[in-house]
Amino acid sequence: MVASAIVMRRAIAYLSTPILTVFFMQEFLVLTFEQFLFILLNYSSTSNKERGNPD
């Protein structure tokens, strides 16, 4: 219990540093943007296939 509390405090201390927070936010935004583009491309390609090929 004591060890986990220390680890949690360290994690909070690390996350509270602005540089790391910005870095994590950047990574998160890049990942979500890539997922969004991937879904968009898949959607457009499947809709084009459905329009082109009736079977």
N, CA, C and O atoms as a CHARMM CRD file, in Angstrom:
* protein
*
  220
    1    1 MET  N      0.83200  -1.21300   0.00000 PROA 1      0.00000
    2    1 MET  CA     0.00000   0.00000   0.00000 PROA 1      0.00000
    3    1 MET  C      0.86700   1.26300   0.00000 PROA 1      0.00000
    4    1 MET  O      0.61000   2.20600  -0.74900 PROA 1      0.00000
    5    2 VAL  N      1.89400   1.26400   0.85000 PROA 2      0.00000
    6    2 VAL  CA     2.77300   2.43900   0.92300 PROA 2      0.00000
    7    2 VAL  C      3.53100   2.61700  -0.37800 PROA 2      0.00000
    8    2 VAL  O      3.68600   3.73900  -0.86000 PROA 2      0.00000
    9    3 ALA  N      4.01100   1.50700  -0.95600 PROA 3      0.00000
   10    3 ALA  CA     4.78000   1.57200  -2.19500 PROA 3      0.00000
   11    3 ALA  C      3.91400   2.11700  -3.32900 PROA 3      0.00000
   12    3 ALA  O      4.37000   2.94400  -4.11900 PROA 3      0.00000
   13    4 SER  N      2.67200   1.65800  -3.40900 PROA 4      0.00000
   14    4 SER  CA     1.79300   2.12900  -4.49000 PROA 4      0.00000
   15    4 SER  C      1.49800   3.62200  -4.33800 PROA 4      0.00000
   16    4 SER  O      1.38300   4.34300  -5.32900 PROA 4      0.00000
   17    5 ALA  N      1.37800   4.07400  -3.09200 PROA 5      0.00000
   18    5 ALA  CA     1.13600   5.49700  -2.85600 PROA 5      0.00000
   19    5 ALA  C      2.32700   6.32300  -3.32700 PROA 5      0.00000
   20    5 ALA  O      2.15600   7.38600  -3.92400 PROA 5      0.00000
   21    6 ILE  N      3.53300   5.82900  -3.05600 PROA 6      0.00000
   22    6 ILE  CA     4.74500   6.53800  -3.49600 PROA 6      0.00000
   23    6 ILE  C      4.79800   6.57400  -5.02300 PROA 6      0.00000
   24    6 ILE  O      5.12000   7.60500  -5.61300 PROA 6      0.00000
   25    7 VAL  N      4.48400   5.45100  -5.65700 PROA 7      0.00000
   26    7 VAL  CA     4.49400   5.39300  -7.12500 PROA 7      0.00000
   27    7 VAL  C      3.46800   6.36000  -7.69700 PROA 7      0.00000
   28    7 VAL  O      3.73900   7.05200  -8.67900 PROA 7      0.00000
   29    8 MET  N      2.28900   6.40700  -7.08100 PROA 8      0.00000
   30    8 MET  CA     1.24900   7.32200  -7.55100 PROA 8      0.00000
   31    8 MET  C      1.70800   8.77000  -7.41600 PROA 8      0.00000
   32    8 MET  O      1.50300   9.58000  -8.32000 PROA 8      0.00000
   33    9 ARG  N      2.33000   9.08900  -6.28200 PROA 9      0.00000
   34    9 ARG  CA     2.81600  10.45600  -6.08300 PROA 9      0.00000
   35    9 ARG  C      3.87800  10.81400  -7.12600 PROA 9      0.00000
   36    9 ARG  O      3.89400  11.92500  -7.65500 PROA 9      0.00000
   37   10 ARG  N      4.76200   9.85700  -7.41100 PROA 10     0.00000
   38   10 ARG  CA     5.78800  10.10300  -8.42900 PROA 10     0.00000
   39   10 ARG  C      5.15800  10.30500  -9.79200 PROA 10     0.00000
   40   10 ARG  O      5.56500  11.19600 -10.53800 PROA 10     0.00000
   41   11 ALA  N      4.16500   9.48500 -10.12900 PROA 11     0.00000
   42   11 ALA  CA     3.49200   9.60600 -11.42300 PROA 11     0.00000
   43   11 ALA  C      2.81600  10.97100 -11.54300 PROA 11     0.00000
   44   11 ALA  O      2.89300  11.61200 -12.59100 PROA 11     0.00000
   45   12 ILE  N      2.15500  11.41600 -10.47200 PROA 12     0.00000
   46   12 ILE  CA     1.49300  12.72600 -10.48500 PROA 12     0.00000
   47   12 ILE  C      2.53000  13.82900 -10.63900 PROA 12     0.00000
   48   12 ILE  O      2.31600  14.79100 -11.37600 PROA 12     0.00000
   49   13 ALA  N      3.66700  13.68600  -9.93600 PROA 13     0.00000
   50   13 ALA  CA     4.73200  14.68800 -10.02800 PROA 13     0.00000
   51   13 ALA  C      5.27900  14.76000 -11.45900 PROA 13     0.00000
   52   13 ALA  O      5.51800  15.84400 -11.99300 PROA 13     0.00000
   53   14 TYR  N      5.47300  13.58100 -12.06900 PROA 14     0.00000
   54   14 TYR  CA     5.96900  13.56600 -13.45100 PROA 14     0.00000
   55   14 TYR  C      4.95600  14.20400 -14.39800 PROA 14     0.00000
   56   14 TYR  O      5.32200  14.98100 -15.28000 PROA 14     0.00000
   57   15 LEU  N      3.65900  13.86500 -14.20400 PROA 15     0.00000
   58   15 LEU  CA     2.63200  14.38600 -15.10000 PROA 15     0.00000
   59   15 LEU  C      2.42500  15.88500 -14.90300 PROA 15     0.00000
   60   15 LEU  O      2.01300  16.58400 -15.82900 PROA 15     0.00000
   61   16 SER  N      2.70900  16.37200 -13.71100 PROA 16     0.00000
   62   16 SER  CA     2.49000  17.79500 -13.43600 PROA 16     0.00000
   63   16 SER  C      3.56200  18.66700 -14.07800 PROA 16     0.00000
   64   16 SER  O      3.38000  19.87900 -14.19600 PROA 16     0.00000
   65   17 THR  N      4.68200  18.06800 -14.49700 PROA 17     0.00000
   66   17 THR  CA     5.69100  18.86000 -15.20100 PROA 17     0.00000
   67   17 THR  C      5.17100  19.20300 -16.59200 PROA 17     0.00000
   68   17 THR  O      4.75400  18.30400 -17.32200 PROA 17     0.00000
   69   18 PRO  N      5.18200  20.46800 -16.97900 PROA 18     0.00000
   70   18 PRO  CA     4.51000  20.88400 -18.20700 PROA 18     0.00000
   71   18 PRO  C      5.08900  20.27300 -19.47300 PROA 18     0.00000
   72   18 PRO  O      4.35200  20.00700 -20.42200 PROA 18     0.00000
   73   19 ILE  N      6.40200  20.04400 -19.50200 PROA 19     0.00000
   74   19 ILE  CA     7.02100  19.50500 -20.72600 PROA 19     0.00000
   75   19 ILE  C      6.45700  18.12600 -21.04200 PROA 19     0.00000
   76   19 ILE  O      6.08000  17.84800 -22.18100 PROA 19     0.00000
   77   20 LEU  N      6.40000  17.26600 -20.03200 PROA 20     0.00000
   78   20 LEU  CA     5.87400  15.92000 -20.25100 PROA 20     0.00000
   79   20 LEU  C      4.39500  15.96700 -20.59200 PROA 20     0.00000
   80   20 LEU  O      3.92500  15.19700 -21.43000 PROA 20     0.00000
   81   21 THR  N      3.65800  16.86500 -19.95000 PROA 21     0.00000
   82   21 THR  CA     2.23200  16.97900 -20.23600 PROA 21     0.00000
   83   21 THR  C      2.02200  17.36600 -21.69800 PROA 21     0.00000
   84   21 THR  O      1.18300  16.78400 -22.38600 PROA 21     0.00000
   85   22 VAL  N      2.78400  18.34400 -22.16400 PROA 22     0.00000
   86   22 VAL  CA     2.69200  18.76100 -23.56600 PROA 22     0.00000
   87   22 VAL  C      3.04900  17.59400 -24.48800 PROA 22     0.00000
   88   22 VAL  O      2.38900  17.37600 -25.50300 PROA 22     0.00000
   89   23 PHE  N      4.08800  16.85200 -24.13300 PROA 23     0.00000
   90   23 PHE  CA     4.51800  15.72500 -24.94900 PROA 23     0.00000
   91   23 PHE  C      3.42200  14.67600 -25.04800 PROA 23     0.00000
   92   23 PHE  O      3.11200  14.19700 -26.13900 PROA 23     0.00000
   93   24 PHE  N      2.82700  14.31500 -23.89700 PROA 24     0.00000
   94   24 PHE  CA     1.76100  13.31700 -23.90400 PROA 24     0.00000
   95   24 PHE  C      0.55300  13.81900 -24.68800 PROA 24     0.00000
   96   24 PHE  O     -0.06600  13.05800 -25.43100 PROA 24     0.00000
   97   25 MET  N      0.21800  15.09200 -24.52500 PROA 25     0.00000
   98   25 MET  CA    -0.91800  15.65900 -25.26100 PROA 25     0.00000
   99   25 MET  C     -0.64800  15.60600 -26.76200 PROA 25     0.00000
  100   25 MET  O     -1.53800  15.27200 -27.54400 PROA 25     0.00000
  101   26 GLN  N      0.58500  15.93700 -27.16600 PROA 26     0.00000
  102   26 GLN  CA     0.95000  15.89800 -28.57300 PROA 26     0.00000
  103   26 GLN  C      0.81500  14.48600 -29.13000 PROA 26     0.00000
  104   26 GLN  O      0.23200  14.28500 -30.19500 PROA 26     0.00000
  105   27 GLU  N      1.35800  13.50700 -28.40300 PROA 27     0.00000
  106   27 GLU  CA     1.25700  12.11000 -28.83100 PROA 27     0.00000
  107   27 GLU  C     -0.19900  11.69800 -28.97600 PROA 27     0.00000
  108   27 GLU  O     -0.57700  11.05300 -29.95400 PROA 27     0.00000
  109   28 PHE  N     -1.01200  12.07500 -27.99500 PROA 28     0.00000
  110   28 PHE  CA    -2.42700  11.70900 -28.00300 PROA 28     0.00000
  111   28 PHE  C     -3.12900  12.33200 -29.20600 PROA 28     0.00000
  112   28 PHE  O     -3.90700  11.66600 -29.88900 PROA 28     0.00000
  113   29 LEU  N     -2.85000  13.61500 -29.46400 PROA 29     0.00000
  114   29 LEU  CA    -3.48600  14.30600 -30.58800 PROA 29     0.00000
  115   29 LEU  C     -3.06700  13.69100 -31.91300 PROA 29     0.00000
  116   29 LEU  O     -3.89600  13.50800 -32.80400 PROA 29     0.00000
  117   30 VAL  N     -1.77900  13.36800 -32.04700 PROA 30     0.00000
  118   30 VAL  CA    -1.28700  12.75300 -33.28200 PROA 30     0.00000
  119   30 VAL  C     -1.95900  11.40300 -33.50400 PROA 30     0.00000
  120   30 VAL  O     -2.37600  11.09300 -34.62000 PROA 30     0.00000
  121   31 LEU  N     -2.06500  10.59800 -32.44700 PROA 31     0.00000
  122   31 LEU  CA    -2.69100   9.28100 -32.56700 PROA 31     0.00000
  123   31 LEU  C     -4.15900   9.40900 -32.97900 PROA 31     0.00000
  124   31 LEU  O     -4.61700   8.69800 -33.87300 PROA 31     0.00000
  125   32 THR  N     -4.89400  10.31300 -32.32900 PROA 32     0.00000
  126   32 THR  CA    -6.31300  10.46200 -32.65700 PROA 32     0.00000
  127   32 THR  C     -6.47200  10.99400 -34.08000 PROA 32     0.00000
  128   32 THR  O     -7.38600  10.58500 -34.79500 PROA 32     0.00000
  129   33 PHE  N     -5.58000  11.91000 -34.49600 PROA 33     0.00000
  130   33 PHE  CA    -5.64700  12.45000 -35.85000 PROA 33     0.00000
  131   33 PHE  C     -5.38400  11.36600 -36.89000 PROA 33     0.00000
  132   33 PHE  O     -6.05500  11.30700 -37.92100 PROA 33     0.00000
  133   34 GLU  N     -4.39100  10.49600 -36.60800 PROA 34     0.00000
  134   34 GLU  CA    -4.09500   9.39000 -37.52400 PROA 34     0.00000
  135   34 GLU  C     -5.27700   8.42700 -37.60700 PROA 34     0.00000
  136   34 GLU  O     -5.63000   7.97200 -38.69500 PROA 34     0.00000
  137   35 GLN  N     -5.88600   8.11700 -36.46700 PROA 35     0.00000
  138   35 GLN  CA    -7.06000   7.23800 -36.45800 PROA 35     0.00000
  139   35 GLN  C     -8.18500   7.85700 -37.26900 PROA 35     0.00000
  140   35 GLN  O     -8.85500   7.16600 -38.03700 PROA 35     0.00000
  141   36 PHE  N     -8.39700   9.16600 -37.10100 PROA 36     0.00000
  142   36 PHE  CA    -9.44700   9.86700 -37.82900 PROA 36     0.00000
  143   36 PHE  C     -9.20300   9.78600 -39.33500 PROA 36     0.00000
  144   36 PHE  O    -10.12200   9.49100 -40.09800 PROA 36     0.00000
  145   37 LEU  N     -7.97300  10.04700 -39.76000 PROA 37     0.00000
  146   37 LEU  CA    -7.63900   9.96100 -41.18400 PROA 37     0.00000
  147   37 LEU  C     -7.82600   8.54300 -41.70400 PROA 37     0.00000
  148   37 LEU  O     -8.34900   8.34600 -42.80100 PROA 37     0.00000
  149   38 PHE  N     -7.40000   7.55000 -40.91900 PROA 38     0.00000
  150   38 PHE  CA    -7.51400   6.15200 -41.31700 PROA 38     0.00000
  151   38 PHE  C     -8.97800   5.77200 -41.52000 PROA 38     0.00000
  152   38 PHE  O     -9.33100   5.14000 -42.51600 PROA 38     0.00000
  153   39 ILE  N     -9.83000   6.16200 -40.56700 PROA 39     0.00000
  154   39 ILE  CA   -11.26700   5.86600 -40.67600 PROA 39     0.00000
  155   39 ILE  C    -11.84900   6.58700 -41.89000 PROA 39     0.00000
  156   39 ILE  O    -12.65000   6.01500 -42.62800 PROA 39     0.00000
  157   40 LEU  N    -11.45300   7.82500 -42.09300 PROA 40     0.00000
  158   40 LEU  CA   -11.96400   8.61100 -43.22100 PROA 40     0.00000
  159   40 LEU  C    -11.57800   7.95700 -44.54800 PROA 40     0.00000
  160   40 LEU  O    -12.41000   7.82400 -45.44600 PROA 40     0.00000
  161   41 LEU  N    -10.31200   7.54900 -44.66500 PROA 41     0.00000
  162   41 LEU  CA    -9.85700   6.90800 -45.90100 PROA 41     0.00000
  163   41 LEU  C    -10.57200   5.58200 -46.12600 PROA 41     0.00000
  164   41 LEU  O    -10.98000   5.28300 -47.24800 PROA 41     0.00000
  165   42 ASN  N    -10.72800   4.79000 -45.07900 PROA 42     0.00000
  166   42 ASN  CA   -11.42900   3.51000 -45.20700 PROA 42     0.00000
  167   42 ASN  C    -12.86900   3.73600 -45.64000 PROA 42     0.00000
  168   42 ASN  O    -13.38300   3.02700 -46.50500 PROA 42     0.00000
  169   43 TYR  N    -13.51700   4.72300 -45.04000 PROA 43     0.00000
  170   43 TYR  CA   -14.91700   5.00100 -45.36100 PROA 43     0.00000
  171   43 TYR  C    -15.05700   5.42300 -46.82000 PROA 43     0.00000
  172   43 TYR  O    -15.94700   4.94600 -47.52400 PROA 43     0.00000
  173   44 SER  N    -14.18400   6.31300 -47.27300 PROA 44     0.00000
  174   44 SER  CA   -14.27900   6.80600 -48.64800 PROA 44     0.00000
  175   44 SER  C    -13.98000   5.68100 -49.64200 PROA 44     0.00000
  176   44 SER  O    -14.64200   5.58100 -50.67500 PROA 44     0.00000
  177   45 SER  N    -12.99200   4.83600 -49.34100 PROA 45     0.00000
  178   45 SER  CA   -12.63400   3.76100 -50.27200 PROA 45     0.00000
  179   45 SER  C    -13.74900   2.72000 -50.34000 PROA 45     0.00000
  180   45 SER  O    -14.05800   2.22500 -51.42400 PROA 45     0.00000
  181   46 THR  N    -14.35600   2.38100 -49.21000 PROA 46     0.00000
  182   46 THR  CA   -15.43600   1.39100 -49.22600 PROA 46     0.00000
  183   46 THR  C    -16.65700   1.94600 -49.94100 PROA 46     0.00000
  184   46 THR  O    -17.31700   1.21700 -50.68200 PROA 46     0.00000
  185   47 SER  N    -16.97300   3.22400 -49.73400 PROA 47     0.00000
  186   47 SER  CA   -18.13700   3.80300 -50.39900 PROA 47     0.00000
  187   47 SER  C    -17.89400   3.86900 -51.91200 PROA 47     0.00000
  188   47 SER  O    -18.82200   3.66400 -52.69500 PROA 47     0.00000
  189   48 ASN  N    -16.65700   4.15300 -52.32700 PROA 48     0.00000
  190   48 ASN  CA   -16.34400   4.16600 -53.76000 PROA 48     0.00000
  191   48 ASN  C    -16.48500   2.77100 -54.35600 PROA 48     0.00000
  192   48 ASN  O    -17.02200   2.61600 -55.45200 PROA 48     0.00000
  193   49 LYS  N    -16.00500   1.75700 -53.64100 PROA 49     0.00000
  194   49 LYS  CA   -16.13000   0.38400 -54.12400 PROA 49     0.00000
  195   49 LYS  C    -17.59700  -0.00200 -54.26200 PROA 49     0.00000
  196   49 LYS  O    -17.98900  -0.63000 -55.24600 PROA 49     0.00000
  197   50 GLU  N    -18.40700   0.37400 -53.27400 PROA 50     0.00000
  198   50 GLU  CA   -19.82600   0.03100 -53.32000 PROA 50     0.00000
  199   50 GLU  C    -20.50500   0.73300 -54.49900 PROA 50     0.00000
  200   50 GLU  O    -21.39200   0.16600 -55.13700 PROA 50     0.00000
  201   51 ARG  N    -20.09100   1.95400 -54.78100 PROA 51     0.00000
  202   51 ARG  CA   -20.66900   2.67200 -55.92300 PROA 51     0.00000
  203   51 ARG  C    -20.23100   2.02800 -57.24300 PROA 51     0.00000
  204   51 ARG  O    -21.03200   1.89600 -58.16800 PROA 51     0.00000
  205   52 GLY  N    -18.94800   1.62600 -57.32700 PROA 52     0.00000
  206   52 GLY  CA   -18.42300   1.09300 -58.57500 PROA 52     0.00000
  207   52 GLY  C    -18.86900  -0.33300 -58.84000 PROA 52     0.00000
  208   52 GLY  O    -19.23400  -0.67100 -59.96600 PROA 52     0.00000
  209   53 ASN  N    -18.84400  -1.18000 -57.80200 PROA 53     0.00000
  210   53 ASN  CA   -19.16000  -2.59700 -57.99800 PROA 53     0.00000
  211   53 ASN  C    -20.49300  -2.93100 -57.33900 PROA 53     0.00000
  212   53 ASN  O    -20.60700  -2.86800 -56.11500 PROA 53     0.00000
  213   54 PRO  N    -21.49900  -3.28400 -58.12900 PROA 54     0.00000
  214   54 PRO  CA   -22.77400  -3.66200 -57.49600 PROA 54     0.00000
  215   54 PRO  C    -22.68400  -4.97600 -56.73500 PROA 54     0.00000
  216   54 PRO  O    -23.38800  -5.16700 -55.74300 PROA 54     0.00000
  217   55 ASP  N    -21.80900  -5.90000 -57.19800 PROA 55     0.00000
  218   55 ASP  CA   -21.64900  -7.16000 -56.46900 PROA 55     0.00000
  219   55 ASP  C    -20.59500  -6.92800 -55.37800 PROA 55     0.00000
  220   55 ASP  O    -20.27800  -7.84500 -54.62100 PROA 55     0.00000
